[in-house]
């Protein structure tokens, strides 16, 4: 089976990247994140309902082909997501839904980010500042406008409502 990267799959890979479980193709997190990941697996026909397992704070399935593909995309992220297009927007929206947020003061941040993630954001034109936990986006409105149509879990945040009106 040849797996081809699609924008929706780029979102799922971004979401998976920062929350992945050590075994299988899965993530750990709170109930809303686990339900979201399960829903995406089902919608994309990656795994049938009976093959998805929920164990304590993680949900996973065993699909070697997809797990290998996800790992390849992760390793090649600087090459695969070098343009401001739907693929990069979905990928960053997935990461944002997984480990990102917006403070009450409007600071857009993403935790668990490494140097490669910082380079990706910089190449796409989003300057960042490193914090002890991750990255803060220097021009948050530009970043939020870029990912606004692809964010799923954080889409109800007030900042996205403001961005959508502009």
LINZIBEL-V331837 format. One record per residue. N is the residue number from 1. RES is the residue in three letters. PSI is psi in degrees with one decimal (NA if undefined). Layout:
BEGIN
<<N,RES,PSI> <N,RES,PSI>>
END
This chain:
BEGIN
<<1,UNK,125.1> <2,UNK,119.9> <3,UNK,131.6> <4,UNK,137.1> <5,UNK,126.6> <6,UNK,159.0> <7,UNK,-41.7> <8,UNK,-36.6> <9,UNK,-34.1> <10,UNK,-38.9> <11,UNK,-48.5> <12,UNK,-40.2> <13,UNK,-42.1> <14,UNK,-43.3> <15,UNK,-43.3> <16,UNK,-38.0> <17,UNK,-43.9> <18,UNK,-2.6> <19,UNK,13.5> <20,UNK,146.9> <21,UNK,153.4> <22,UNK,-29.4> <23,UNK,152.1> <24,UNK,-164.1> <25,UNK,96.5> <26,UNK,175.8> <27,UNK,160.9> <28,UNK,159.7> <29,UNK,-163.5> <30,UNK,175.4> <31,UNK,-40.5> <32,UNK,-37.7> <33,UNK,-39.5> <34,UNK,-42.8> <35,UNK,-39.4> <36,UNK,-46.7> <37,UNK,-43.0> <38,UNK,-44.9> <39,UNK,-42.5> <40,UNK,-41.2> <41,UNK,-42.4> <42,UNK,-45.5> <43,UNK,-35.1> <44,UNK,5.3> <45,UNK,37.5> <46,UNK,-33.5> <47,UNK,139.0> <48,UNK,160.6> <49,UNK,-43.9> <50,UNK,-14.0> <51,UNK,-1.4> <52,UNK,127.0> <53,UNK,139.1> <54,UNK,121.2> <55,UNK,110.7> <56,UNK,-110.6> <57,UNK,27.6> <58,UNK,156.3> <59,UNK,139.2> <60,UNK,164.1> <61,UNK,163.0> <62,UNK,108.1> <63,UNK,94.6> <64,UNK,-40.1> <65,UNK,-46.8> <66,UNK,-40.0> <67,UNK,-43.2> <68,UNK,-42.1> <69,UNK,-44.9> <70,UNK,-43.1> <71,UNK,-38.0> <72,UNK,-44.4> <73,UNK,-41.1> <74,UNK,-45.7> <75,UNK,-31.4> <76,UNK,18.8> <77,UNK,-35.6> <78,UNK,-30.0> <79,UNK,-40.5> <80,UNK,-31.7> <81,UNK,53.4> <82,UNK,-2.1> <83,UNK,152.5> <84,UNK,81.5> <85,UNK,-174.3> <86,UNK,-32.8> <87,UNK,-50.1> <88,UNK,-39.6> <89,UNK,-43.6> <90,UNK,-43.8> <91,UNK,-48.3> <92,UNK,-34.1> <93,UNK,-38.6> <94,UNK,-44.3> <95,UNK,-43.3> <96,UNK,-44.2> <97,UNK,-29.5> <98,UNK,-49.3> <99,UNK,13.3> <100,UNK,174.3> <101,UNK,178.5> <102,UNK,126.3> <103,UNK,171.1> <104,UNK,-26.0> <105,UNK,1.1> <106,UNK,13.5> <107,UNK,123.2> <108,UNK,125.9> <109,UNK,160.1> <110,UNK,127.5> <111,UNK,171.7> <112,UNK,28.6> <113,UNK,138.1> <114,UNK,-176.5> <115,UNK,-35.3> <116,UNK,-39.6> <117,UNK,-40.9> <118,UNK,-41.3> <119,UNK,-41.6> <120,UNK,-49.4> <121,UNK,-41.8> <122,UNK,-43.1> <123,UNK,-30.4> <124,UNK,-2.8> <125,UNK,13.2> <126,UNK,97.1> <127,UNK,147.6> <128,UNK,164.0> <129,UNK,133.6> <130,UNK,136.0> <131,UNK,178.5> <132,UNK,-28.4> <133,UNK,-23.5> <134,UNK,-128.8> <135,UNK,148.3> <136,UNK,132.6> <137,UNK,125.8> <138,UNK,-38.9> <139,UNK,81.8> <140,UNK,-34.1> <141,UNK,-42.4> <142,UNK,-42.8> <143,UNK,-46.3> <144,UNK,-37.8> <145,UNK,-39.7> <146,UNK,-40.5> <147,UNK,-4.6> <148,UNK,-35.9> <149,UNK,-5.8> <150,UNK,-13.0> <151,UNK,136.0> <152,UNK,-48.2> <153,UNK,-37.5> <154,UNK,9.7> <155,UNK,-21.9> <156,UNK,3.5> <157,UNK,144.3> <158,UNK,-37.5> <159,UNK,-34.9> <160,UNK,-29.4> <161,UNK,-38.4> <162,UNK,-45.0> <163,UNK,-39.6> <164,UNK,-28.6> <165,UNK,-24.9> <166,UNK,NA>>
END
